[in-house]
Amino acid sequence: MKGYDVIVIGGGLVGATIAWGAGRTGASVALLDEGDVALRASRGNFGLVWVQTKGAEMPPYAHWTRRSAELWPQLASTLREATGVDAGLQQPGGLMVCFSEREMEERHQLNRRMHNTCGDIGCRMIGRAELKEMVPAIGPRVVGASYCPADGHANPLLLLRGLHRAFLDHSGTYLPGRGVDAIAYADGGFTVRCGAENFAAAKIVLAAGLGNARLAPMVGLHMPVHPVRGEVIVTERMRPFLPYAGHTMRQTVEGSVMLGDSQEDVGFDTAVSVPVLRDIAARNLAAFPILAEATVVRVWSALRVMTPDGFPIYEQSLRCPGAFAATCHSGVTLAGAHALELAPAILSDHLPGKFDAFRAARFPVPAP
Ligand SMILES: Cc1cc2nc3c(=O)[nH]c(=O)nc-3n(C[C@H](O)[C@H](O)[C@H](O)COP(=O)(O)OP(=O)(O)OC[C@H]3O[C@@H](n4cnc5c(N)ncnc54)[C@H](O)[C@@H]3O)c2cc1C
């Protein structure tokens, strides 16, 4: 049976950042992934590296998100230099447009709460005149916006490709088509069974997205994640008109415009819904009437990996020391922190105190 220092289960953004972060320190790491049949948020997301709304109700999450946005340039440049793959990071700041004075007031209150509980990162409300100077294409119905200089966006598919390529360059072992059926713990080590194959490791990391809910109890953990569907519209390439990231709209470096963002509680249904797409288009069209000229080239839906309170879970098992688990619904935003701070913490055998707020113990374990 082939043995490794670490087995990471799940080759999406969370697993790939951890596997790369662990592999670059010299550990022998295997990355097991279920394959193309799987539900994969990492291949269907919006690509924001988003800070401004994150963590108002949970300051440790706000700080973790901010830290990740700070680490992102280091992650992007390290991957680019090592592999030539450019994840397309841009951090020009982000806008959340408001269509009424009431929306402006609500955003203002949120910014104040964030400022008071989490510190100042330069978020501020901007009125219509200033917004029009920043983004001349803004529509007449927009009253103003909340602006945060820490927000940005990236190409999540290139990020994933860069991580996988860099992981392989560090002698990582990528094993696709391996859905993990069972995990056994004995004598301080783990055996992971995928069909007829078994793999052994001293340490395992569950990073299987929605699959974590089923795998976690095998190592004494509890990962209550559920799907939340989001739908995305992509237009043909347009001349550049949006030089900022937007909460529901961003223009890629190539010129395509991506529109979102729905939050739908529909179980594991990955269909697209015309009424939802119509709502997404209508709100963004009101913000940027120039979109009326655009041809839609693709629409899709994907399932977010959501915890009951929306905040990440980072866990280590007491029953099976050496088993860790990670999940979050902002795997693009948190990629910097996962690669450069979470992965080394896992390798050190112990999650330090700053991860305490993210433990799954905050959720009740259902009775067997
Ligand atoms: C519509 C949408 C928009 C989003 N927009 C943003 C955004 O703008 N910014 C942001 O930061 N985040 C965004 N997200 C969230 C982000 O995509 C996710 O947080 C991130 O992709 C989660 O990565 P993951 O690796 O945990 O999960 P996944 O990408 O789902 O990967 C899990 C992997 O685990 C594997 N797996 C599952 N079970 C098993 C098993 N038993 N054995 C082996 N492998 C297994 C699967 O094959 C899969 O590849 C968005 C998500 C959606 C759906």
The ligand as an ORCA input file, in Angstrom:
! r2SCAN-3c Opt
* xyz 0 1
  C     -22.053     30.335     -7.911
  C     -20.906     30.453     -6.944
  C     -20.217     31.637     -6.835
  C     -19.157     31.750     -5.943
  N     -18.440     32.893     -5.923
  C     -17.367     33.003     -5.119
  C     -16.588     34.180     -5.128
  O     -16.848     35.105     -5.884
  N     -15.536     34.253     -4.269
  C     -15.230     33.236     -3.409
  O     -14.298     33.381     -2.631
  N     -15.934     32.098     -3.411
  C     -16.992     31.955     -4.249
  N     -17.710     30.809     -4.255
  C     -17.341     29.739     -3.336
  C     -16.169     28.918     -3.793
  O     -16.359     28.478     -5.096
  C     -16.049     27.741     -2.827
  O     -15.855     28.214     -1.513
  C     -14.894     26.844     -3.148
  O     -14.871     26.504     -4.491
  C     -15.022     25.603     -2.299
  O     -13.981     24.752     -2.667
  P     -13.923     23.289     -2.124
  O     -12.630     22.745     -2.553
  O     -14.266     23.257     -0.672
  O     -15.156     22.540     -2.824
  P     -15.332     21.939     -4.283
  O     -14.859     22.835     -5.332
  O     -16.768     21.510     -4.372
  O     -14.383     20.715     -4.313
  C     -14.616     19.577     -3.529
  C     -13.877     18.447     -4.202
  O     -13.974     17.326     -3.339
  C     -14.070     16.188     -4.135
  N     -14.759     15.146     -3.377
  C     -15.990     15.176     -2.819
  N     -16.248     14.020     -2.174
  C     -15.139     13.249     -2.338
  C     -14.793     11.948     -1.928
  N     -15.616     11.163     -1.198
  N     -13.577     11.460     -2.286
  C     -12.719     12.199     -3.022
  N     -12.999     13.449     -3.428
  C     -14.202     13.965     -3.085
  C     -14.837     16.599     -5.373
  O     -14.411     15.814     -6.472
  C     -14.467     18.052     -5.550
  O     -13.484     18.235     -6.547
  C     -18.788     30.650     -5.131
  C     -19.482     29.459     -5.252
  C     -20.520     29.345     -6.141
  C     -21.231     28.047     -6.255
*
